[in-house]
Amino acid sequence: MFERGIDAMALSVGSDLPYLTGYEAMPLERLTLGILRADGGPIRIVIPRLEAARIPDRPGVVTVEPWDETGDPIALSSELMAGSSTVAVGAQMWSRFLLQLEESMAATSFVDATGVMSSLRIIKDPIEIEMLRLAGAAVDRVAGQLADVRFSGRTERDVAAEVSARTVAEGHQVATFHIVASGPNGASPHHEPGDRVISVGDTVVVDFGGRLGGYCSDTTRTFHVGIPDSEVTEVHGVVHAAQQAAVSAVRPGITGEELDQVARQVIDDAGYGEYFFHRLGHGIGLDGHEDPYLVTGNDLPLQPGMAFSIEPGIYLAGNLGVRIEDIVVCGDSAADNLNNS
């Protein structure tokens, strides 16, 4: 923090506060704010008194600063950050609270805390990698089960509900999202499952995940109902080749941009370049999407312990989509693949 000219950090909702303290703020109109000063001392958590008992007991690390229902959490927070010229705020803090802090601390500059927190969170320790591995293995089991599930005659919404239920049944505390995109809907990468009835001949993109022990899973598999025709076989083969090429290229020192280009080149060479129109992948951890991002313009070299998705896709409007996604961890010399379904 000192090196970045930051006197204090103020973290509210989102994953930064639980990363440091083990406590996740509730996204409510009552302010919860974790304050960490660069000059030392425990993290002070300004919190509604009715929620204070939820904070884990961590003497010397966390001090609880409860405020009563008629209290002023902005004034209390401002007092705890008194004398700070620059305060870094969590990226997910509600704008209303930031505006109130700016008014209360008019002489203070407020900046984004993402750079500071990303530098701490981007490299996973062995315990974090193990949690990601457990989450990945759980969704692998679901993906394996789906190969024997009947899709035809059912709506996307119905299949999506089953995917989420199976995700929880395999150990996740919560299933955070599900995409079931059949036939032409597969050409929309973030399609919302609807009432379209899946039929024989449909290609179905299934992208899903959740949280297990606080850490996220995220995987995509593309299924086909019936015998795939030559076009589906070709497109799936190209996407699979691109995905495998990128996984094989993972090593310390390669940048997110370079890894994106490895997969993109395979798809370009096959004549489908214009139909792969999103980045190759995103980091994962406490958040489903976090640093590092595998995208053109990101020249950050990968380091051992970085965890991210590799998910190329081809999307043919009005026809079909294919995407394959694995979570991998950059190892000392190669990728450690956390999805193996």
Disulfide bonds with the S-S distance in Angstrom:
none
